[in-house]
Amino acid sequence: MKHQEIMLNTLIKTNNLNGFSEDEIGDDHIYTGLETPMKADAFEISDEEKKEKIAALFSQIMDVMGLDLNDDSLRGTPNRVAKMYIDEIFSGLNPANKPKVALFDNKYQYNQMLVEKNITFYSNCEHHFVPIIGKAHIAYVSSGKVIGLSKLNRIVQYYAKRPQVQERLTNQIAGELSKILETENIAVIIDAKHLCVSSRGIKDDTSATVTAFYGGIFNEPNKIAELQNYLNQ
């Protein structure tokens, strides 16, 4: 799928999506930057207040669609959706949910790449709010410190649990790991299926999207080949 990358400063400067309308852009990709777009006052109200507001608004959406909110099966749906949004699938928006990470000395003196592959994640496309389902593969070479394996998974989940663009997700995970591990020797590869492609629009159920970040020694062809060999085993 062809992607259109439009940087945030261009969007602000022209205020017309580089001369295109939203309808003309349609399902094409708009990339606005590395950081997840957030309002400055995003956390001035509590999670409970957010749930109340979301439930009320989602009730209105269901009502507009003609659903009977008095039905036993639907009555609790707005509250369930609100709880799901805040506590589960979009919990990565709140910095308070960022995983606490402890580092350990590399006492084993293991100086080769460490690969954690096939980390399953569920995210949501920020353009249509439908699922992105995929696997992340992470590799790093220790600079003297190591991280618990489960924390690699938790970092992936934290950044996945927000409205996302796959390119941004890839770079956010890599940037976080590079900062924590104090090394540029990081690789992140994400292979994912976007339901905005498979369940609507073009309705292509066979395609997948692969993005990669290679830092430090992982830019060397032999290291990329070594990593790919591990991933293919």
N, C-alpha and C positions, 0 to 999 in steps of 0.2 A: 504494500500500500504506500503510495507516494505521500510524503509528509511535507507540509509547508511550515518552515520555521520562521516565526515572526517575533522578534525580540520586543521586550516590554517597552523600551524607550521609543521604539518606532510606533507601537500601538498608541502610546500616550501622545506622541508628537502629531500624528495624523488623525487620530481618533476615528479612523474609518477603515481599519484592518487592511492597510496598504492599498486602499482603493477598492477593496472587495467588500461586498455586503456579507452579513452572517449567512444569508441564504446561499450566496455564491460559494462561500467557503464550504458550507455543508458539513460533511463528515471529515474533511481534511484536518490535518493536525496543526494546532496552534501551540507553539512552545514559547512561554513567556518568561522563563528563568528557572534557576536552580531551586529557589525557595518556594514552598507551597504558598500560593496567594492567600494571605490572611489579613483580616481587618485589625487595626491597631487596638480596638477595644474587644477583641474576640473573647477574652476571658474575664470581662467585668461582671458577667452574671454567672451564677453557679450552674453546675451540670443539671441539678434538679429543675432550675428555672428553664433551662434550655429544653429539657424533656417536656415540660408543661407547654411551652410555646410550640414545639414541633408537633406534639399530639393534637393541639388545637388546629394548627394549620393543615395537618394531614387529614383531619376530620373534614375540613373544608374541601380538600382535593377529592376525597372519596364521595362527598356529597355532590360535588360538581359532576363527577362521573356517573352519578345516578345510583350509587350503591346505598342500600338501606342499612344505616348504622344501628337500627334497632334490632337487627338480626343477631341471634346469639353468637354466630360464628364471626361476625364483623365488629361487634360492639367493642371488643378489646384491642382491635387492630391498631388504632392510632397510638395507644400507649405502648404497644409492643414495638411498633416501628420506632418511636421516639427512644425507647430504651436501647434498641438494637443500634441505632445511629450513634448515640453518645457513649454507651458502655462497650460496644463491640466493634462494628465494622468501621467506624470513624474515630475510634479512641486514640489513634495516633496523631490526631490534630492537637491534642492537649499535651504540652511539654511535661506535665506532672506524671504522665504515663510512660515517659522515656525510661527504658530499662537501666537499672543501676549496674554498672560494669566494674568488676574488680580485675586487675591485672596481676599476673604472677611472674616471678623470675623464670627465665628459660633454663631451668636447672638441668634439663636433659641435654642441653647444648644441641638442640635440633635446629639446624640451620638451612634445611631445605624447605620447599614450599609445603604448606599445610592446606589441604583442600577439604572443604565441607560442601558436598554436592547434594542436589535434589532436595533443597529446602522448599517445601510446598508453601505457597502463600495464596491468599485471596485478597484482592484489592478491588477498587471500583474506578471506572473511567470517569474523569471529572467532566467530560463533555456530555455524557448521557446518564451517569449514575447507574451503570449496569456493571456486572462483575468483570474483573480481569483475573484469570486463574492461571497460575504458572509455577515454575520452579526457579529458584535462584541457586547459583553456584558461586562459592566464595573461595578465594585462595589468598594467602599472604605468606611472607617470609619474615620471621621474627627479627626485630631490631634489638632484642634483649628481653622483651616481655612477651607473654602469651596470654590469650584470653580463653575463658571457659567455652567449650564448644556450644553449649546451649545458648550462650549469649550471642553468638553469631545468628542463630535462629531468631532470637528475640529482637535483635536490631532489624532484621529483615521484616518481621511482623510489625514492628512499630511504624516503620515508614510505609509499609503496605496498607496499613489501616487508616487510610485517608483518601479523599478523592485524588486520583493520581494520573500522571502521564508516565509511560514506562521509561522513557529516557531520563526523566527527573528522578524516578524511583531508583534507577541504576546508579546515578551519580550521587544521590543522597546517601545511599548505603555505603558507597565507596568513600565518600567524604567523611562520614562518621567513623568508619573503621580506620581510615588514615589518621584521623585526629586522635582516636583512642590509643592505637598501637604505635603512634609516633613513627610511622614509616610510609613511604610512597609505594612500597612494594605490595600493592593491593590489586587484586583482579576480581571483578564482579561480572557475572554473565546471567542474564535473565531470559528465559524462554517462556512465553505466555500466550494464552489465547484470550482474545478480547470479544466479549459477548456483544459489544456494540457492532462488531463486524459479522459475527456468526449468527446472531439471533434477530438482527434487524438490518436495515440498510441493504447492503450488498448480499447479506445472508450467505457468506462463505464460511462453511463449517470446517474446512480442511486447512486453512492457513494459520500460521502462528507468527509471532513477532519475536525476534531475538535482538537484544541490546547488550553491549559489553563496555566495560571500563577496564583499561589496562594502565597501571601506574608503575613507575620505576622499572625494575628489571623485567616486568611482564610485557614491556614494549619490545623486548628482544625476541626475535623469531624462534629461537630454540626454547625459550621459556613458554611462549604461547603454544608451541608444539607439545611440550611436556605436559602442560595443563590440559590441552585437548585430549592427550592420551589418557590421562587420569579420568577425565569426564566420560570417555568412551568405553571404559572398562566395565 
